[in-house]
């Protein structure tokens, strides 16, 4: 006989369980189960990862939650009910119900009557200790308990409401009455366990988690370390229920699992529409905005610009991204209208002439030789990703604009989960063990100051930590408990930048909850939001843009001068001197002692040098810095892998600094399209050896076809393979060099305004 667990919580029931999603699924499979449910308290935080893990390990996912709602008889108190999605429509109902629950104020209750409109595609089960019927039975109010069951039976279709029967000691006193009640009301029983951790030895660490949540202390005297809420072997639980005469209730778990078939659509293309009057075509409107914008930015632009614009618009149309560009254009137009200083660009978007024409970025990709294919590649479908920089003190204005434009239910910020890192886990456990602040600090100080270090690694590295652990039984228990809870989610907070926009109500695709302000928060983290296929944008708040904004206002007030950042001369000697002398205190990205040292040695004489330093000063590329400086200063000759590549590598003195240079070399010598070259660049960056080896043949054959010898082609491919992994995104480097240059200009010419 088979058995399916229909009540299981994970660590996403924050500070109530030690179960991670991946371990739950793997352990369930190992212990003989073909299907398993996830029913976290009120939330669906782990639903997507659970669904994917189940599919990966060949086990059937049952998606549900334990929803806290007002009673159907006792309407003044909250009770739980297990709800399982029968299908995709049921999953949408769960998202709706979870959203409604999590959008309430702390002291508000979700009205139980809401279940009526969502009952069709859901299966409901009484949960045990937190259930309304069980509560009345424990208080010898059997008539009220019967009333509860009858009301739920009326809400849910036949065969979709069950009385859960458990073997836990806490419910033994009412088990007989519960079964009798089910028979009286003609409701079937289902065998139900209550899984809160994987192994019985995890009971203590789960109690500690709950104590961390409540701020209570754990009494270590006579503490029972094992508990009854583990995930047992399937044969064991079947045997236990059969011994209690509940064979039919066990069979019912399998029947319920067979009723359920939930497919969650991932990798959808859920781009919202930019609102336009019906008679106006999106493609034509975008082209008009681009033509108008480019005319303002590059008066009398030539055929090179026109061809590039036509090419980009054709790719954008083919990939279906016109609305996306209009949404971003509208945001930036609003920012400029409100005199909000915006960044010159971030990431690969600066390689797009369309972005430049629309005022989304400020770097001319033709002048700076930036590649559109590094941003959008029609040969590899990915969602466009334009990150937007705003002054940190005005970011909230932009969020409010988006909420107003697209509607409260269509915009949300993205959740992120703070986890119990090594020091935090130790401190939290120490607090529940009633250690003083000073004693907890001793533990904390014994952890080496290494970013992301685990307790296991810390134990190996730190003699003082080993000594502390071995000092007493209590210390050993403290450390072992901290290890068991390490890495689990501790709280949910708002991602520093991520915003999601949808033209459908968002809770059609994901569950929501209250955020820190008036904008909702997704229950799913960034990765899950992207996997679903929703439009995710990053609104970044930069302090440096606030400094620029403040300086411009002061210059206008004190000097009666309106300075336009886009009209600054890019070869201004005083500005370049700031970099040449490494006088870069207060300059974006150039303040560290290490990068100042590079500036002194190099002596930048152009914006190109400034961008190159920004790109080179990071692990990996740093190895090229000395060669770059020696070549710039003429101390060693500039050598190119082949003379035909001079045009591409001349700007960086023959050193391959940028990812775009990798792409251009593959195109020039290997005959690649820029789209193919982008795929090669990604493969080398991700160290995908099978693709790299395959592309070697492609490159060499392409080069031979263009008249290069096999020897030259092989040498150049070796060079690409050696340096492409170090390559930095040129579009990003140039755009961020622009911000640094703007700050340096203000510092050089208007120091009083800059330093206020």
N, C-alpha and C positions, 0 to 999 in steps of 0.2 A: 504493500500500500504506500502511496506517495503522501507527502505532506508539504504544504507551502506556508512559510511564515508571512502573515499578513499585517503584523504590527512590529515594525523595526524602526528605531531612530538612529541617526548618525550624529557625528560631531557638529553637523549643521543645525541640530537643535542645540544652540550654542550653550556650552558649559553644562550639558546634560548627558553627554555620551562620549566615549573614547573611540568610537568606530569611524575610521576613514572609509570613504566610498570604495576605493580600489580594494582595500583589505576585506571589506564586507563581501564584495562579489566573489573574490578569489576564495575566501574561506567558505562561503556558502556552497560553492562548486565542490570544494574539497570534501565538505561534510555531507555530500550526497543530494543536494537540492537542484532541481531543474528550473525553478522559478523562485523569485523572492520579491517582497515589497519593500518600499522605502516610505515611511510615514512620519516624517519629521513634524515637530509641533508648529502648526500654523504656516510654515514656510516651505518653499520649493527650492531653496538655495542649491541643493545638490542634485536636482532632478536630471539635468542634462548630462552631468558627469556620470551619474548612476546609469542612465540610459545607455550611454556610450560604453561604459565598462561592462555592462551586461551583454551587449551585442558583441563586444570584443571577446568575452570569455564563454560565449555560447550558453547563456542562461537567460530566462525570460524576465524582462523588467516589468514590475507592477508598480506604477507610480501613484502615490497617494499622499495623504497628510492626515494628521490628527488635528482636526479643527476644533478650536475652542469657541463655542457659541452659547447664547443664552438658552436655558432649558426650555423644553416645550411645555412642561407643567410648572416647574419652578422658574419663571421667567426673570427673576431678580438675581440669578446666579449663573456663572459660567460652568459648562460641562464640556467634555470632549466627545467627539464622534470620529471614528475612522472612516475616511472617504477614499475610495479607490477609483481611478479612471478606467472605464470600460474600453474606451477608444479615444481617438483624437479629439472628439467633441467633449468627452469627459475630462480630458487633460485641460482643454480650454476652460471648462467649468471650474476646475481646481485653481487655475491661474486667476480667474475672476474672484473666486471666494477668498483665496489667500490674499489677493490685492485688497479686497474690501476689508478684510480683517486687519491687515498690516497698515492700512491708511487711517485707521481709527486713532483717536487720542488714547493715551495710556489707560484712562479710567472708563472708556466707552466699551460697550459690549456689542458683539455682532448678533443681530436678531436671528434666532433660530428659524424664523419663518422664511428666511431667504433661501433655505434649502429647496423649497418647493419648485422654484424656477430653474434649479440646476440638477434636479434629482434624476432626470431621464437617463443620463449616460454615466451615472455614478453608482457604485456599490457602497452601502453603508453598513458598518459593524459597530455594535456597542463595544467600548474599549476596555472595560474592566474597571479598575479602581477610580478612574476619573469620569466614569459614565454616570448619567443622570438616573437611569433605572437601577444601576448597582448601588448608587448612593441611597435611594429610597429603601432598597431591600436591606441594606446594612442598618438602616434606622427603623426596621420593622414596619415600613409604610408600604405594604405590598400592593395596596389598591392604586396608590400613586405610581408605583413602578409599572404596574400593568397598563395604566393610562399612557405612560411614556412610550412603552412598546407599541401600543395601538396607534398612537399619533405618528410615530415614525413609519409604521407599516402603511399608514394612509398617505404619507408623503412620498414614499419610494415605490416604484413599480414592483410587481411580484417578482420574487427571486432576486431582489436587489437590496433587501434589508435583512440582516442576520443578527442574532444574538451571539456575541462572542463568549465562549466558555473557556476558562483558564484553569490551570492546576496550581497557580501560585498560592502560597499559604494565606496571603492577605485576603484572598477571595474564597477560601474553602468554606467559610461559614454560610455563604449564600449560594454555593454552587447548585445544590439541590433545588432551591427555590427558583433560581435563574432558569434551569432546564424546564422546570414545571411551568414557569411563566411563558416560556417560548411555546410549549405545547398548548397551553390555554389560548394563546393568541394566534396559533397556527403560523408561527414564524420559525424558520429552521435555525438550528444552532450551528456554529462553525468553531472548530478548535482554534484557539488563539493563544499565542505565546506573547511575551512582552520583552522584546530583545533590546537591551540598552548598551551592551558591550559584547565582545566576541567570546571571551573566556571568563569563567567564574572568578578567576584571580584578579580580574579587572574591576571588581566591585568597589574595592577601596579607592582606586584612583578616580572612579566615577563619583564617589561620595566627595572626594576632595574637589573635583571640578564644580560640583553643586555648591560646596562651601565657598569656593572662590566667587561664584556668582552671587551668593547671598551675603557674603562678607562675614560668614560665621567661622568659628574655630572647630576643629575636629578633636574629639576626645579620644586620645590614643589608648587609654586604659581599657583593656578587655575588648578592643576593636576586632570584630569578625572580618577577616580579609577577603573571604569569598562570598559570592551571592548568587541568587537564582535567575538573574536576567541575562544569561549568556546565550549564545547561539549553539544549541546542542547538535550532536550528530543526528541525521534524519532517523536512523533506525531507533535511536534512543527515545526521541520525542514521540514517535509513532507507538512504540512499546508503552510509554507512560500513559498516553491517552487511551490506548486499548485496555490497559489495566484498570482504568477508571470507567470503563464501559462506554467510551465516547467514540467508537469506531465510525459511526455515521458523521459525526462532527469533523473527523479527520478527512473523510472522503470529500466533505463539502469544501475543504480548502482547495483541493484539486479541481473540483467543478468550477469554483470561482476563478481560479487561474486560467481555466480553459475559456471562460467567458470573456477574458480580457485580451485585448489586442491593441496596444497603443504604438503608433508610429509617430515619432516626432520629426517633423521636417527640418533638416539642417541644410546649410549652404543654399538657402533661398536667396533671391535677389529682391530684397524688400526696400528698394529705393523709393522715397516719397516723391510726390509730384510737386513741382513749384507752381503755386496758384497763378494761373493766367486765364484771361477771358477765353471762352470756348473757341472763338473764331481765330485765335492766335496760335500758330504752330510753335511748339517749344524749340525745335531746331532752328527755325527762321528767327525767332526772338533772340536765341543765344548768338547766332551769327551777327545780327544787328548790333547787339551789345558789344561784341568783340570788335567789329569793324569800327564802331564809334569810339571805343576805348583805345584801340591801337592808334587811331588817327590822332588822338589827343597826346598819347605817350610818345609816338614816333611820327611826327608830322611828315607827310610826303614819303611814307615808307615804300621800299622798293619791292621787286618781284620775289626776293628771298623771303621777306616777311610774309608776303601774300601766299606763297607756296607752303610755307611752314604752317600758317594759320589754316589753310584749306586742308592740309594733311591732318592736323590735330583735330579739327572739327569732324572730319570724316571718321577718324578712329573713335572719337567720343560718341558719335552717332551710332556707329556699328556696335559699340559696347553698351549703348543705352544709358549714357551718363549725363545727358544734357541737363536734366532736372537737378542733378547733384551740383553741377557748376553754377547753375542759376541760384540755388539755395545759398551757396558760399558767397557768390557775388552780392546777393542781397544783404547778407550779414555784414560784409565788408563795406558795402555802400552805406549801410546804417551807421557803422562805426565812424566812417569818415565824415558823414553828415553831422554826427554828434561830437566831432573833434576828438575822437578817441584815437590815440596814436596806435598804429598797428605795426607788427613786425614786417621785415622785408620778405619774409618767407621762412619756411621750415621744411626740412626733408626734401624729397625729390620733386615736390610740386613746383619749385622754382625753375625746373627744367621745362615748364609748359608756357608757351607763348600765349595760349588762351588765358591762363592764370594771370599773366602779366597784363594782357589787354583788359581784363576785367577788374584790375586793381586789387586782385587777391594777393599777388606778390609784387615786389618792386625791383626785381633783378631781370634785366633784359637777357633772355636766354640766347639770343643771336649774338649779342656783343660778347657774352661770357662763355659761349660755346657749350651750352648746357643741353642735355638730351631729354627729349620728351619720353623716349622709350624707357628711360630709367624710372619714370613716373607711371606711365600707362603703356602696357604692352599688349597689343591685340592677340599676340601669339600665346599669351599666358593670362587667362582671365582672373583678375583680382579686383576687388573693390578699390576705387580711388581713395586716397587717404591724405586729405589736406589738413594739416594741423595749423591752428590759428593762434598767434601770439597777441595778447592784449596787456595793457598795464594791469598789474595785480590789483590795483585799487579800483579798476573799472570793469573787471571781468564779470561781476555780478550783473551789471547793466546789460551786457550781451546775453547772458542767460535769460534774463527777464524778457528781453526782446524776442528771443526764440520761443519762449513759452507763450507770449502774447500772440505772436504771428501764427504759430501752428496749433496752439491749444494745450491746455493743462494735461489732457489725457494722451497727448501725442509726443510729449517731450519728457525725457528723464535724464538725470545724472546717473552715472554708473557706479555700482557698488564695488567695494574692495574689502577683503577680509583680513583684518589684523590677526596674526597668528601668535601662538605662544612660543616665542624664540627662547633660546637657552636661558638667558638671564631672567627673562620675564617668568618662565616656567618655575625656576628655582625660587624667585621672590614670592610668587603667588602661593606656592606650596608652603614655603617658610611661614607666610602669614597665617595660613590655616592651621599650621602646627604650633601657633602661638609664639613664634620667635619674635624677639624685639627687632626694631629697625637696624640696630647695630649688628645683631647676630645675622640677620638677612644679608647685610652688606658684606660680611665676611665671605658668605657663599658667593655673592655676586662678584666680588673682587678676585675670587679664585678662578674665574673664567677668563681665559686669555682674550685680549682685545683684538679679536679677529672677526671681520665682518661675516655674518652668516654661520659662525662656528656652531656645531652641534654639541650636545652634552657628552656624547660618546667620544668625539674628537677632543673635547676639552679635558676629559678624564685621562686620555692618553698623554696629552701635552703638559698638563699642570700637576706638578708634584703636590702643591698645596691643596688642590681639589681632591686628589687621591687620599691624602692624609686626613682631610676633613670627612670624607665618606666613610673611611675605615675606623673612625674614632668611636662610633657607637652604633648600636642597632637602629636607633631613631634616625641618625644621620643617613644610614644606608637606606632606610625606608623613604626618607625625604628625597634622596637622589633618584631612587628607582621610580618613585611616583612622578617626579618631574620629567623623567625620561618617557614615561608612558603618555603624558599629556603634551609633550613637546611637539610643536608643529601643528597642533589642532587650532582651528579658528577660535579666536577669543571674542571678537566683536566685529560688527559690520560698520564700515564708514564710507565716506564718499571719495571716489577716485579724484585725484587732483585735477584732472583735465577732461575725462570722458563724458560725452553727452550723446544721447541717442534720440533720433527723430524718426517718426513714422507717420504716413498719411492715414493709416488705420489706427484705432485705439491701441495703445501699446500692450495692454494686457490681453490682447488677442494672441500675442507672440511670446510674452514673458510676464511673470508676476512682478508687481510693484510694491513699494512700501513708502512710508514717510521718509523724507530726507531731512537734512539739517535746516533747510529753508522752505520756501513755498513750492519748490520744484520736487517732483517725486524722485524716488531712487529705484533703480532696477533691483530685483532680488538676485539676478545673475551677475557674475563678475564679467570683466571685459572679454575674456576669451570666449565665454558662452554666448555673449551678445553678438560677437562677430561670427561665431559658428552658425547661429540662427540665420544670419544674413541681413541683419538690420544695419541701417546707416549709422555708423559711429563716427563722431568727430571729436577732436581734441581742442578744447578751449584752454589755452595755457595762460596763466597769469604771470607775467614777467616783471620783476621789480625794476629791471633796467629800463623798460619802456615807461614805467612811472617816473623814473629819474629824467628821461628825455622829455616827457610830457611837461613835467614841472619846470625844467630848464627853458623850454620853448615859451611857456607862459610868462616866466620872469623876464626873458629877453624882450617879449612883446610889451610888457608893462614898463620895464626900466629903460629899454633902448628904443622903444617905439618902432620895433622892427619885427615883421612877420617872416620868420625863417621857414623855408620849405625844404624839408629833409631830402626831397627827391631832386632838388636842384643843386645840391652840394657838388663842388668840383671833386672828382675822385682821384685827383693827383695833387691835392693841396699839400705843399711842403710842410707847413706847421703841423698838420694832422699826421702825416707820415712820420714826422720827427717824434711824436708821442710813442709810436711803435719802435722806431729806430733806437731811441734812448731807453726803451722799456719803462717809460713813465706811465705805466698802465694801471695804477691804483684806480679803482672805480670803473674800469673798462670791461665790459661784458666778455667773459671767456678768457681774458688775458691777465688775470690778477695773481695767479699762483707763482711762487718763486721759481718753479721749474720752467714754466713757459716764458717768464721774463728773461731767464738765462738764455733760452733759445733765441729770443728777440735780439738780445745784445750781441750774440755771436753771429746771427744772420744779418741784422741791419736791414729790415724790409724797406724796399724803395717803391712798392706798388701795392695796390689792393690785392693783386694776385699773390704776392708774398705773404700778406696777412692771412689770406684764406688758406694758403699752403701750410703755414705754421699751425693754424687751427686744426687742419686735417692730420698733420704728422704727429702732433703732440698727444699721443694716446698709445697704449700698449700695442706692440707689433710694429706699426709704422715708425715708432721712435728710432728703430734701428737704422732708418734711412736719413735721419736728421743731419748727421755729420757729413755724409756724402752730398746731401742737398746743399749744405752751407759751403762746402769746399768747391763745388761746381759753380755756385752763384758767384763766389769770390774769385774764380779763375785759378784756384790753387790746384785743381785737377781738371783735366779736359772733360768736356761734356761729350758723353758717348751714347749713341742710340743703338738699340738692338738691330736696327736697319735704318739706312738713310731715309727711306720713304716714310718713316714714322716721326721724322723731325717735327712736322707740322702739329702733330698730336702732343708730343712730349716736350716741345721747346719751352712751354710756359712753366714747366717744373724741372727744367735743366736736365732733361733726359731720365729723370726718376719717375717711376709710375706711382703717382700719389692717389689718383682718383679712380673710382669704379667706372666712371664714364670713359676714362682713357683705355681701360681694359676693353670696353665695348667698341670704342673707335678703332683700336688696333685689330680686333677680331673682324670688324667690318672692312677695314682698309686692306688688310693682308689676307684674311681668310675668306673673304667674299660673303661674310655673314650679313643678313639683314640686321638692323639694330635690335629688332625683337629677339632674333636668335642669339645675338650677342648678350642680351640681358639675361637669357636663360643660362648661358655659359657662365656669366659673372656670378649669378646666384649659386650655381652648382659648386664653383670654386670657393665662394664665401662660406658655403655650408659643408665643404669638404666631402661632397658626394662623389666618391672615387669612381664608381661605375660610369657616371655621366662624364666626368673629367676625362677618363680613358677613351670613351666613345667620341667625345668632342675633339680629342687629339687627331684622330683620323680625319674627321670632318674638316678641321682647320688646315691640316697639312695638304689634303687633297684640294681644298679651296685655294690655298696659296699657290700650289703648283699650277692650277688652272689659270691663275693670274700672272704666271711667268716667274714666280719665285722658285728657287731650288728647294729640294727636300731638306737639305742641311739647314738652310736659313729658316725655313718654316718651323723645323723642329726646335731650333735654338730660340726662336721668338715664342713658341708655345711654352717652352720650359720657363722662359722669362715671365710670361703671363701667369703661369701656374705658381711661380715663386712669389710674385708680388700682388696678385689679384686678391689674395686673402687679406692683405694689409690695406687694400684700397678703401678710401673713404668716399662718401657721397658728395660729389663736387657741388651739386645744387645746394645742399645744406651748408657746406663750408662757405660758399660764396655769400649766401643769404645771411648767415650769421656774422660773416666778416663785415657785411654792410652795417649791421647794428653796432658792432664794435667801432667801425669807422665813424659812424654818426656820433657816437659818444665821444670819441677822440677829437672830432671836429669841435664839438661843444666845449670840451675841456680845454682845447688849445686856444680857441677864440673868445670864449665866454666863461672863463673859469669861475667867476663869482656866481653866475647862474647855475653852473654845473654842480658846484659843491654845496649849494644850499640844502 
